[in-house]
Amino acid sequence: MIFDYETLRLIWWALLGALLIGFAITDGFDLGVAVLLPFLGKNDTERRVIINSIGATWEGNQIWLVTGGGALFAAWPLAYSVAFSGFYFALLLTLFALFLRPIGFDYRSKLPSPKWRSNWDIALFVGGFVPALIFGVAFGNLLQGVPFHFDNDMRIFYTGSFWALLNPFALAAGLVSLSMLVMHGAVYLQLKTEGDINRRSKKVVTVSAITTLAVFAVAGIWVANIDGYHITTEILPNAPSNPLTKMVSKEPGLWLDNYAHCPMLWVIPALAFIAGAATIVLSKADRTGLAFISSSLTLASVILTAGVSMFPFLIPSSSALNSSLTVWDASSSLTTLKIMFGVTVIFLPIVVAYTTWVFRVLRGKITLEHIQQNDHTAY
């Protein structure tokens, strides 16, 4: 293997970001469509059109979430353990919300009762709304720091609470996540439907895109004024992982440090605004394929902005600064990263190729006539 420990750590930081972006782009529109279901579908047939627009792909899209969780566990085990300790109840709530999706898809149309179907519509809405919000709330808390520390035996102690996670800045980050996934879902619905649903989706694209960019701008100003983190001792990028061997300081504005050292990084948040504005223009012009691409770029840019702002930190500690986890001291061993990289080089292109092929085969619009003709087989 030609890569040293430092390079492999950087590669796995980038791969983790790529998996998060892949999840946001693919399963993100599923979550956004679920949130829009009760509002854009004015009758049962229209709601079935909306559900069936994602019915064939939503389950496969979740592979990005599963793979991201697996990569976090294997490449960054300390970050995995701290995240699941600190965000345990939030992640449990997200998991239970996600449970509603397969049940809702499979059982909604089993009975003709309007009340039965309406209740499952609410369940599908919750299954989209809660994860879309919680994922953003989690990022908001990462930017502020998580109250945890290690003792001398490397045991983790989390000293926060679930309700403390729902602080104003984290909720603002949650609103960014929710609004951008709603935008993405609306663009997808515009791409996959026609008639009244298409027209309603177009209006939602504009409102949600403007909301996303406005709240993203507010969150950016907020980030410039909250405490950021900085390693004050020598960085040893090829040393064994031990987060307690460094010293960390925090003060307001440090999350902008990377932009000061590399001004080219400002292109990333700028791209979020450019792509978001382009999404509105392309949606209004009914260039839905290009609108979906620009919406995807918006999501990717927002996530990358958070990632490059925090680098090299993965999970900063607000209660014991030196326990903060970084790219340089929270990874698996060199051998593990090498083996995983070899496996990833083989299988990630297969996943991307398969996903691309599936979307190509399943391209085309879902219509009211399609639902009526396939009443017993469609969701």
C-alpha distance (Angstrom), angle and dihedral (degrees) to the residues before:
residue distance angle dihedral
M1 . . .
I2 3.80 . .
F3 3.81 96.1 .
D4 3.79 123.0 90.7
Y5 3.82 125.6 -145.3
E6 3.81 94.0 -91.1
T7 3.81 93.3 51.7
L8 3.79 93.2 46.6
R9 3.79 91.0 50.8
L10 3.80 89.5 53.0
I11 3.80 91.1 46.5
W12 3.80 92.0 52.2
W13 3.79 91.7 46.9
A14 3.83 87.5 54.0
L15 3.82 92.5 44.6
L16 3.79 91.4 51.3
G17 3.80 88.8 52.5
A18 3.81 90.5 47.5
L19 3.80 91.0 52.9
L20 3.81 91.6 49.5
I21 3.80 90.3 49.9
G22 3.81 90.7 46.5
F23 3.80 89.6 52.9
A24 3.81 92.5 47.0
I25 3.81 93.1 50.2
T26 3.81 98.2 43.5
D27 3.80 107.2 29.5
G28 3.80 90.7 25.5
F29 3.78 93.4 75.4
D30 3.83 88.9 48.6
L31 3.81 89.4 57.2
G32 3.81 91.3 45.0
V33 3.80 92.6 49.9
A34 3.82 90.3 50.0
V35 3.82 90.6 52.5
L36 3.83 90.3 50.9
L37 3.82 95.0 45.6
P38 3.85 98.9 94.5
F39 3.81 92.6 43.2
L40 3.80 105.4 43.4
G41 3.79 97.8 38.2
K42 3.81 108.2 75.1
N43 3.81 96.3 179.5
D44 3.79 138.4 18.2
T45 3.81 95.8 -91.9
E46 3.81 92.7 50.6
R47 3.79 90.6 49.3
R48 3.79 89.8 51.1
V49 3.81 88.8 52.2
I50 3.81 89.2 53.4
I51 3.81 93.0 47.1
N52 3.80 93.3 46.9
S53 3.81 91.7 49.9
I54 3.82 86.4 73.4
G55 3.80 98.6 21.2
A56 3.80 95.7 98.7
T57 3.80 98.0 46.4
W58 3.82 111.4 27.6
E59 3.80 94.9 89.2
G60 3.79 94.2 50.2
N61 3.80 90.9 47.2
Q62 3.80 90.1 62.9
I63 3.80 89.4 69.9
W64 3.82 87.0 84.7
L65 3.81 91.1 58.8
V66 3.80 92.7 45.9
T67 3.81 92.0 46.2
G68 3.82 91.4 47.0
G69 3.80 90.7 52.5
G70 3.80 90.4 47.7
A71 3.80 92.1 48.8
L72 3.81 91.0 49.6
F73 3.82 90.5 50.4
A74 3.81 94.8 47.2
A75 3.82 102.0 36.1
W76 3.81 101.0 31.5
P77 3.83 106.8 25.3
L78 3.81 94.8 162.6
A79 3.80 91.2 52.2
Y80 3.80 89.7 47.2
S81 3.80 93.0 52.1
V82 3.81 94.2 45.4
A83 3.82 92.4 46.9
F84 3.79 93.3 50.2
S85 3.80 91.1 45.9
G86 3.79 96.9 47.5
F87 3.79 98.6 35.6
Y88 3.81 95.7 34.9
F89 3.79 99.2 124.4
A90 3.80 93.2 37.6
L91 3.81 90.7 52.2
L92 3.80 91.0 44.3
L93 3.81 89.3 52.9
T94 3.80 89.2 49.4
L95 3.80 91.5 48.9
F96 3.80 93.0 51.3
A97 3.80 89.6 48.0
L98 3.81 89.8 52.1
F99 3.81 89.0 51.4
L100 3.80 87.9 65.5
R101 3.80 92.0 64.2
P102 3.82 102.0 68.0
I103 3.80 91.4 38.6
G104 3.80 91.6 48.1
F105 3.79 94.0 48.2
D106 3.79 93.9 48.1
Y107 3.80 101.2 40.3
R108 3.81 105.4 32.9
S109 3.80 96.7 86.5
K110 3.81 97.3 35.2
L111 3.80 91.3 95.9
P112 3.83 128.2 37.0
S113 3.82 93.2 -140.3
P114 3.84 110.8 124.7
K115 3.82 90.8 -146.3
W116 3.81 91.6 51.1
R117 3.79 92.1 51.3
S118 3.80 93.5 42.8
N119 3.80 91.2 54.2
W120 3.79 91.0 51.9
D121 3.81 89.7 48.7
I122 3.80 87.8 57.2
A123 3.82 89.7 48.3
L124 3.81 91.0 51.9
F125 3.81 89.8 48.3
V126 3.82 90.6 53.0
G127 3.81 89.4 46.5
G128 3.80 88.9 58.2
F129 3.81 101.7 34.8
V130 3.81 100.3 49.3
P131 3.85 98.6 50.7
A132 3.83 92.1 42.3
L133 3.81 90.1 54.0
I134 3.81 98.4 39.1
F135 3.80 94.5 50.9
G136 3.80 89.3 58.0
V137 3.80 92.3 43.9
A138 3.82 88.6 54.3
F139 3.81 91.6 53.8
G140 3.80 89.9 47.5
N141 3.79 90.5 55.5
L142 3.80 92.2 46.8
L143 3.79 89.5 56.3
Q144 3.81 90.6 51.7
G145 3.79 95.2 42.8
V146 3.79 130.0 -106.7
P147 3.84 120.3 -106.9
F148 3.81 102.4 -119.4
H149 3.79 138.0 116.0
F150 3.79 141.3 -174.3
D151 3.77 123.9 -126.9
N152 3.82 122.4 -143.4
D153 3.81 90.1 -83.8
M154 3.83 90.7 54.3
R155 3.80 93.0 -111.0
I156 3.79 113.4 153.4
F157 3.80 121.6 -123.5
Y158 3.81 118.4 -172.0
T159 3.80 113.1 -163.1
G160 3.81 101.2 -179.6
S161 3.80 132.9 86.1
F162 3.79 138.2 -131.9
W163 3.80 93.1 -107.4
A164 3.81 91.5 51.4
L165 3.81 87.6 61.7
L166 3.82 89.2 64.0
N167 3.80 95.0 70.3
P168 3.84 122.9 142.7
F169 3.80 97.7 -98.1
A170 3.80 92.7 45.9
L171 3.81 90.8 49.4
A172 3.81 88.9 50.7
A173 3.81 88.6 53.3
G174 3.79 87.8 47.6
L175 3.79 89.7 53.8
V176 3.82 89.9 52.1
S177 3.80 89.6 52.9
L178 3.80 94.1 44.9
S179 3.79 96.1 46.6
M180 3.81 95.0 46.0
L181 3.82 92.1 49.6
V182 3.81 90.2 47.8
M183 3.83 87.4 51.6
H184 3.79 90.2 49.6
G185 3.80 91.9 47.7
A186 3.80 92.1 48.7
V187 3.81 91.1 51.3
Y188 3.79 89.2 50.2
L189 3.80 91.6 50.2
Q190 3.80 90.0 49.6
L191 3.81 87.3 52.5
K192 3.82 95.1 47.7
T193 3.82 103.8 37.4
E194 3.76 140.9 50.3
G195 3.80 139.4 -157.0
D196 3.80 120.7 23.2
I197 3.81 95.9 -6.5
N198 3.80 89.9 51.8
R199 3.81 92.2 51.4
R200 3.80 93.6 47.0
S201 3.79 90.5 48.4
K202 3.80 90.7 53.3
K203 3.81 90.6 56.6
V204 3.82 91.4 48.7
V205 3.82 91.0 51.8
T206 3.79 90.9 59.9
V207 3.82 95.8 45.7
S208 3.81 95.6 43.4
A209 3.82 94.0 44.5
I210 3.81 92.0 51.6
T211 3.81 89.5 46.8
T212 3.81 91.1 49.6
L213 3.79 94.1 51.0
A214 3.81 93.5 43.7
V215 3.82 95.1 50.0
F216 3.83 90.9 41.3
A217 3.81 89.0 55.4
V218 3.81 91.7 48.3
A219 3.81 90.7 47.8
G220 3.82 89.7 50.1
I221 3.80 91.7 54.4
W222 3.80 88.7 45.9
V223 3.83 91.7 51.5
A224 3.81 89.6 54.2
N225 3.81 88.9 60.1
I226 3.81 103.5 40.7
D227 3.79 124.5 83.3
G228 3.78 114.9 -78.5
Y229 3.79 126.5 -169.1
H230 3.80 132.9 -119.3
I231 3.82 134.6 -178.2
T232 3.81 108.0 -124.8
T233 3.81 99.6 -176.0
E234 3.79 129.5 67.6
I235 3.81 113.4 -67.7
L236 3.81 114.5 -129.9
P237 3.80 104.0 -166.3
N238 3.82 94.9 178.9
A239 3.81 97.0 45.8
P240 3.84 124.4 108.7
S241 3.80 114.6 -87.5
N242 3.80 113.0 -88.4
P243 3.82 117.2 138.4
L244 3.81 93.0 -165.1
T245 3.80 95.2 68.2
K246 3.82 96.3 76.1
M247 3.80 138.0 66.0
V248 3.80 121.6 -128.6
S249 3.79 131.9 -167.7
K250 3.79 130.8 -169.8
E251 3.77 134.4 -157.1
P252 3.82 137.3 148.7
G253 3.79 116.9 -70.1
L254 3.80 98.6 19.5
W255 3.81 91.9 119.6
L256 3.82 86.1 71.5
D257 3.81 91.7 55.8
N258 3.80 94.7 98.0
Y259 3.81 90.6 53.5
A260 3.80 90.4 52.3
H261 3.81 91.5 52.1
C262 3.81 93.9 43.1
P263 3.84 111.4 24.8
M264 3.82 90.6 -176.1
L265 3.79 87.3 75.8
W266 3.81 88.7 74.3
V267 3.81 85.3 77.0
I268 3.82 89.0 75.0
P269 3.84 99.6 61.3
A270 3.83 89.0 36.1
L271 3.81 88.9 56.2
A272 3.81 89.4 54.5
F273 3.81 90.3 59.6
I274 3.80 93.8 42.2
A275 3.81 93.7 47.8
G276 3.81 91.7 44.3
A277 3.81 91.8 52.7
A278 3.81 90.2 45.4
T279 3.81 89.6 53.0
I280 3.81 90.1 58.7
V281 3.81 93.2 47.9
L282 3.80 94.9 45.5
S283 3.79 92.4 45.7
K284 3.79 92.2 52.6
A285 3.83 89.0 49.1
D286 3.84 90.1 51.1
R287 3.82 90.9 -119.6
T288 3.78 87.8 140.2
G289 3.81 98.1 164.5
L290 3.80 91.8 54.7
A291 3.81 90.0 41.5
F292 3.80 89.4 56.8
I293 3.82 90.4 51.0
S294 3.82 92.4 49.3
S295 3.80 90.6 46.2
S296 3.81 88.6 52.4
L297 3.81 89.5 50.7
T298 3.80 89.4 52.0
L299 3.81 91.4 54.2
A300 3.80 92.4 45.6
S301 3.81 92.5 48.9
V302 3.81 93.7 49.6
I303 3.81 91.6 50.8
L304 3.81 92.4 44.4
T305 3.81 90.3 50.2
A306 3.81 90.1 58.5
G307 3.80 91.8 44.6
V308 3.81 98.3 50.1
S309 3.82 91.3 42.3
M310 3.80 91.4 57.2
F311 3.81 98.4 38.7
P312 3.00 125.3 158.6
F313 3.82 89.2 18.9
L314 3.79 120.2 87.0
I315 3.82 99.8 175.0
P316 3.82 116.3 1.3
S317 3.79 116.9 -155.1
S318 3.79 115.1 -130.6
S319 3.81 94.6 -170.9
A320 3.83 101.0 42.7
L321 3.79 108.5 22.6
N322 3.81 95.7 -166.6
S323 3.83 90.7 57.3
S324 3.81 90.1 64.8
L325 3.79 113.6 127.5
T326 3.79 119.1 -127.2
V327 3.79 138.0 175.9
W328 3.82 88.7 -100.0
D329 3.81 100.0 52.9
A330 3.82 109.9 26.0
S331 3.81 103.7 59.2
S332 3.77 132.1 106.6
S333 3.78 120.5 -102.5
L334 3.79 123.0 -66.0
T335 3.82 91.0 -107.3
T336 3.80 92.6 52.1
L337 3.79 92.9 50.0
K338 3.81 90.6 48.3
I339 3.81 93.9 51.8
M340 3.80 92.9 44.6
F341 3.78 91.4 48.8
G342 3.80 90.9 54.1
V343 3.81 91.0 50.2
T344 3.80 91.5 46.8
V345 3.80 93.4 51.0
I346 3.81 87.9 57.9
F347 3.79 103.2 39.2
L348 3.82 106.1 31.6
P349 3.84 93.2 66.4
I350 3.82 88.1 49.1
V351 3.80 91.2 53.6
V352 3.81 91.8 47.2
A353 3.82 92.0 47.0
Y354 3.80 92.7 47.1
T355 3.81 92.7 47.7
T356 3.80 90.9 48.9
W357 3.81 91.1 49.1
V358 3.82 92.3 49.7
F359 3.80 92.8 52.1
R360 3.79 90.4 47.0
V361 3.82 92.6 51.7
L362 3.81 92.3 45.7
R363 3.80 95.9 45.4
G364 3.79 119.1 128.5
K365 3.78 136.4 72.3
I366 3.80 130.0 -64.0
T367 3.81 109.3 -134.1
L368 3.79 137.2 -170.8
E369 3.80 88.6 -112.7
H370 3.81 90.7 55.0
I371 3.81 90.8 55.3
Q372 3.80 92.9 46.4
Q373 3.81 92.0 49.3
N374 3.81 92.7 47.0
D375 3.78 97.9 38.2
H376 3.80 95.3 142.1
T377 3.81 98.5 41.6
A378 3.81 103.1 38.6
Y379 3.81 121.3 84.4
